Amino acid sequence: YKYYAFGKYIFVIQCFVVHLLMSLPAFILEIDLGQVFRSGPISVWKKVHPSFAGVGWCCLFINLFQAVNYMYPTIQIIDYILQLLNKSFIGKYSGLNSLISDAIK
């Protein structure tokens, strides 16, 4: 799947919105509460109120989702670079024009 099939910068906008709306406020609040209560992300919400114990788990799952969401394109980019290096040593690429035409396909 190519991320730029529907526009070049749609994925960057999506990542920025997810980071801005979900991850950043939870991270700042978690850091502040963790400093006050001297606890980790799960136990700090138990100390605020016992019924908030699930909020720490939700923060961990949001962070896991965001890490996977950011790592998948990074792995694809690294894979593309390694394939490019492999093909350049074989001799299938003969200059910048073929590199640009392959990136457009």
N, C-alpha and C positions, 0 to 999 in steps of 0.2 A: 504494500500500500504506500502510495506517495503522498506525503503531507501537503505538497504544494499543488495537488490536483484541483482544488477549488480556490486557490489563491495562495500566494507565496507566504504571506505573513499571518494567516488565520491561526496556525498553531501557536505562534508566539503570542498573539492576542489572547488566545484561550489560556495559555499558561500564566500570563500576567494577571488575567481576571481571577483565575483560581487562586493564585498566590495572594492577590490583594484581598479577596473577599473571605477566603477560608483559612489560609495558613498563617498569614501575618498577624491578624488579631488574636488568634488562639495562641500563637507562639509568644507574643508579648505578654498576654495575660498569664500564660503558664510560667514564664520566666519571673514575672513579678510575684506571683503567688508562691512559686518555688523558693524565692529568696526570703519571703516573709516566714513561711512555714518550714523551711529547710527540708524539703521533701522532693520526691520525684514526681513525674507527671500523673501517675495514677493515685498515689497516696495523698497528694496535695488536695485533690478534689474531695477525698473522703474526710479530710480535716475541715474543709469548708462546711460541708454538710454530708452526712452518710448517704443520702439519696442521690448525690452528685457523683457517685463513684464511676458511673458509666461515661461521664464526660472525659475523664482521663483516657479511657479506652478508645473513645471516639477520636480524641486528639492523636493518639498513636496510629489509629487506622487511617486518619486523614494524612498524616505524615507518610505512612507506608504507601498510600495511593499516589501521593504527589511524587514520592521518590521513584516509583515504578513509571509514572507518567513522564518524568523527566529523563529517566535512564533509557527508555526504549528508543527514542530518537537519537540519543547519544551513541548507543550501540550501533544503530543503523549508520550513523555518520562514520564511526570508526571502521565498520565493516566495508563501507564504500571506499574509504581511504586505503584500506588494506587490499581490496580488490583492484583498485587503481594502481597501487604499487606493484602488485603481482602482474597485472597486464602490461605495465610499462616495462618490466624486466623481460617479459616474453617478446615484446615488440608489437603488440596490437595497437598501441597508441603511438601516433607519429606527430605529436605536437599539440598545441593549445586548441586548434580548431576541432580536432576530434574529441578532446576533453569537453569542450563546450557543447558540442552536438550530442555527446553521450549524456550529459547532465540534463539536457532539454527533453530527451526521450522519456 
